[in-house]
């Protein structure tokens, strides 16, 4: 059961990071289609986050906060990149890289917490598929 809880917590932190990244850049996006895609992805992240919260509630556990150092570094790097080049391609690059790091991280945790229950593993796989799809969708803005 501890593998299940840890896996869900890591997915929760990853989702929070994805939502935070979208929130940080969405107002700067100029292309309306690109902005709409980000809004929809944020909704998808929120849906998965709710599913994870329900599972964690069954174990009387809460999600995991984003590492404050990682959060601060991400915010600083995003701010600098956008300040130097406020184009949709820059924002797409930031989101693309974030998805890539997320996929890598969640896969690592999926491999690490092998004893997790199948329903928790499936939620993680949904998160990975969501980030993969997001990367594919924003390639045209790079």
C-alpha positions in Angstrom: 0.0 0.0 0.0 2.9 2.4 0.7 4.0 2.2 -3.0 0.5 3.1 -4.0 0.4 6.2 -1.8 3.9 7.3 -2.8 3.1 6.9 -6.5 -0.1 8.9 -6.2 1.7 11.6 -4.3 4.3 12.0 -7.0 1.7 12.1 -9.7 -0.1 14.8 -7.6 3.0 16.9 -7.4 3.6 16.5 -11.1 0.1 17.6 -11.9 0.4 20.6 -9.6 3.6 21.5 -11.5 1.8 21.2 -14.8 -1.1 23.4 -13.7 1.3 26.0 -12.3 3.3 26.1 -15.5 0.1 26.7 -17.6 -1.1 29.4 -15.1 2.3 31.1 -15.4 2.2 31.5 -19.2 -1.4 31.4 -20.3 -2.1 35.1 -20.2 1.0 35.7 -22.4 -0.2 33.3 -25.2 -1.2 35.2 -28.3 -2.7 32.5 -30.5 -6.3 31.8 -29.4 -6.2 28.2 -30.4 -3.0 27.6 -28.4 -4.5 29.3 -25.4 -7.7 27.2 -25.7 -5.5 24.0 -25.8 -3.8 25.1 -22.6 -7.1 25.8 -20.9 -8.3 22.3 -21.9 -5.1 20.7 -20.7 -5.5 22.4 -17.4 -9.0 21.0 -17.1 -7.6 17.5 -17.9 -5.0 18.0 -15.2 -7.6 19.1 -12.7 -9.7 16.1 -13.5 -6.8 13.7 -12.9 -5.9 15.6 -9.7 -9.4 15.0 -8.4 -9.1 11.3 -9.2 -5.8 11.1 -7.4 -7.3 13.0 -4.4 -10.2 10.5 -4.2 -7.7 7.6 -4.2 -5.6 9.2 -1.5 -8.7 10.0 0.6 -9.3 6.2 0.8 -6.0 5.9 2.6 -6.5 9.1 4.7 -3.6 10.7 2.9 -3.1 14.0 1.1 -1.3 15.0 -2.0 2.2 16.2 -2.2 3.2 19.8 -2.6 5.6 20.9 -5.3 9.2 21.1 -4.1 9.7 24.8 -3.3 13.1 24.9 -4.9 11.9 23.3 -8.1 8.9 25.6 -8.1 11.1 28.7 -7.7 13.6 27.7 -10.3 10.8 26.9 -12.8 9.1 30.3 -12.1 12.4 32.1 -12.5 13.5 30.3 -15.7 10.0 30.8 -17.3 10.0 34.5 -16.3 13.4 35.0 -17.9 12.7 33.1 -21.1 9.4 34.9 -21.6 10.9 38.3 -20.8 13.6 37.9 -23.4 11.3 36.4 -26.0 7.6 36.8 -25.5 6.5 34.7 -28.4 4.2 31.7 -28.5 7.1 29.6 -29.7 9.0 30.3 -26.4 5.9 29.4 -24.4 5.4 26.2 -26.4 9.1 25.4 -25.8 8.7 25.9 -22.0 5.5 23.7 -21.8 7.0 21.1 -24.1 10.1 20.8 -21.9 8.0 20.6 -18.8 5.9 17.8 -20.3 9.1 16.0 -21.2 10.4 16.3 -17.6 7.1 15.2 -16.3 6.9 12.1 -18.5 10.4 11.2 -17.5 9.7 11.7 -13.8 6.4 9.9 -13.7 7.8 6.9 -15.6 10.7 6.8 -13.1 8.2 6.7 -10.2 6.1 4.1 -12.0 9.2 1.9 -12.3 10.2 2.6 -8.7 6.9 1.9 -7.0 6.3 -1.5 -8.6 4.1 -2.6 -5.6 1.5 0.1 -6.3 -2.0 -1.1 -7.0 -3.1 -1.3 -10.6 -5.6 1.5 -10.3 -2.9 3.9 -9.2 -0.6 2.8 -11.9 -3.4 3.3 -14.5 -3.8 6.9 -13.2 -0.1 7.5 -13.7 -0.3 6.1 -17.2 -3.2 8.5 -17.9 -1.1 11.3 -16.8 1.8 10.2 -19.0 -0.5 9.9 -22.0 -1.9 13.4 -21.2 1.5 14.9 -21.2 2.5 13.0 -24.4 -0.6 14.3 -26.1 0.1 17.8 -25.0 3.6 17.7 -26.4 2.2 16.5 -29.7 -0.4 19.2 -29.8 1.9 22.1 -29.2 4.7 21.0 -31.6 3.2 23.3 -34.2 3.8 26.3 -32.0 7.5 25.6 -31.4 
